[in-house]
Each structure stands twice: as structure tokens, then as C-alpha cells.
Amino acid sequence: MKKIGVLFGRERSFPLALIEKINSKQAEGILAEPVLIDKVIQGEPSGYAVIIDRISQDVPFYRAFLKNAALCGTAVINNPFWWSADEKFFNNALATKINVPVPKTVILPSKERPDDTIDASFINLSYPLNWKKIFEYVGFPAYMKPFAGGGWKHVYKLHDADEFYVKYNETGQLVMLLQEEIQFESYFRCYCIGRKYVRIMSYEPRNPHHLRYVADFKPSDELLAKMKDIVLRINQYLGYDFNTVELAVRNGIPYAIDFCNPAPDADLNSVGEENFNWVVETAATYAIERANEQRQGIDNLTWGDYVRNSLLHKELFAS
């Protein structure tokens, strides 16, 4: 019997519906259940063929458990090694190399020194930074947000340099991105599962959180095809099995705004019944696929084209 485990925290609607859906399919030799951990011993298997991770970004103990499980042959969705290394600034930089339009973006050092550092720790950093060039490149209005994500916490909309300095002084030890505002005509949030299944959803980020999926943008077939291509390309290079990509459309061009969401919102009350049913059905289908493909004693993780091409000494980016 191959077990599919779902590792989750406070959320309930998606993980429990996913477990029920997998089991309802009665795939031969496959059983789904919530992950149960009573010990983690180095080099010992977890007992799961597949684990779908919804919480390790917030629980370092779980991330260590998943890496050990992967080492022993578990197919972890998403790859915990890559997820530990990934962040939003790198993703934007990668996008510039794979012909995905993104907002003009720079990374900023934390306003306050990290713990256990002194002024001499920053001998390589020119300070003050060349704010004039940075502001000319990004422009205003702009958004400032943490480079490592964190939902909508510590996100600022800035209208000029004076406002930037005020808000930057509030960011403490956070490393921030300063990013061009894309003034969009339409906006979409796109599930991507297995780097092949895509669902494009109208989304209005200016609405309160519980109303963001209450939107009805009507993309043309051409725009839908463009967006699907961008979503697949991003996830093929990053190697995420379960992710969302947010696309803001300006002058007919979809700009990738946020595409590092390896435990994306899938709650019934926020995404709505139709989207919820799609993500539950598709995630269940994909989890069963991965369980059938999983083999003991080998690496069953997904590695994106960026890492695989590097290891194979191939050209990193397709022309």
C-alpha cells in the first residue's frame, strides 16, 4: 500500500477535501491520510510515498522532516530543498531570462542591521545606496514588500521618494523589494499543478481578501493562451508541482507579479466553490500520478529546468 500524506496546519477545507477525493477515486494500492509524525530519525523513511506540504514554510521542524523523507524516497510536493532556497527577487531575475514580463524590481538591504552584525560587516555595501538611480529605474507609484514573501504583510504602496523613506524606516531587519506598479486593466490568479494543469481565475487584488475572487475579467482566447504559456514556463523552470502565478495585464501584456506561492490559498471560503472543486480534483489526480510513479531508493522530487540544466552543464535558458 502506498500512502499519500497531507501535511497541513490550521486550514481544513482543502486538505480534508483532498484526502476524501483521493480516497474516493479508489486507486489500486493507494490510501490518503493526514501526515502523522511521532519521531524523525536520520535516514529513516517517513512511510509515505507522497507528501503534499501545506505548512512547512511556517514550521522549520516540518521542513527538516520533509527533507529527510525526500532523502528516503518520498515524492514531496513541493520540493523542500528548492523551496528553502527560493525567494521572490530571484524569481523575478529568472523571469527576465526566460522572456516573462515582470515589473521593474530592485532588492534593498534591511534598514536595520541583522542580529550579530556590526558596521564593519558591511564593508562591501555602498551606503547610502544610489537612491536617485533606483527611483529613476523603478518609478513611482511603486510597491515595497518583503523579498521572501509573507502574504500581504508589510506591503506598502509608495507615491514618491519622501513616502519611501518614511516607510523604509519602518521595515526593521526585513529585506525588501521595491517594485514598479503595473496599472492593470485586468488581473488573474492562476493555479498550476504538476507543471501541466492550469486554471486561470479572475482576481481583484484591490478588493478585501474575502472578495478578491469576486471579479469577472473577460480575457480573449489569445490572452488566455499567452497567460497559460507564461504560467507553464515559470513553473517548468522553478520546478514547482503546486503553485499560483498572479498576472497583471497592461496594454495586452501579462506581467508576472507574484509567482512564488508554493502553498497557495485553496480555502473554499476565499476561492469559491468552482475554483475549489477544480483544485481539489486536479491535486488529487496529480497526487495519485506521483504515487504511481514513485519508486523506493531513488530521488522522487521535481527539479526545475534552472537546476537541471545547471547540473547537466546545458545552456541555462532557452533562446
Buried (B, 14 or more C-beta within 10 A) or exposed (E): EBBBBBBBBEBEBBBBBBBEBBBEEEBEEBBBEEBEEEEBEEEEBBBBBBBBBBBBBEEEEBBBBBBBBBBBBBBBBBBBBBBBEBBBBBBBEBBEEBEBBBBBBBBBBBBEEEEEEEEEEEEEEEEEEEEEEBBEEBEBEBBBBBBBBEEEEBEBEBEEBEBBEEBBEEBEEBBBBBBBBBEBEBBBBBBBBBBEBBBBBBBBBEEEEEEBBEBEBEBEEEBBEBBBBBBBBBBBBBBBBBBBBBBBBBEEEBBBBBBBBBBBBBEBEBBEEEBBBBBBBBBBBBBBBBBBEBEEEEEBBBBBBBBBBEEEEEEBBEE
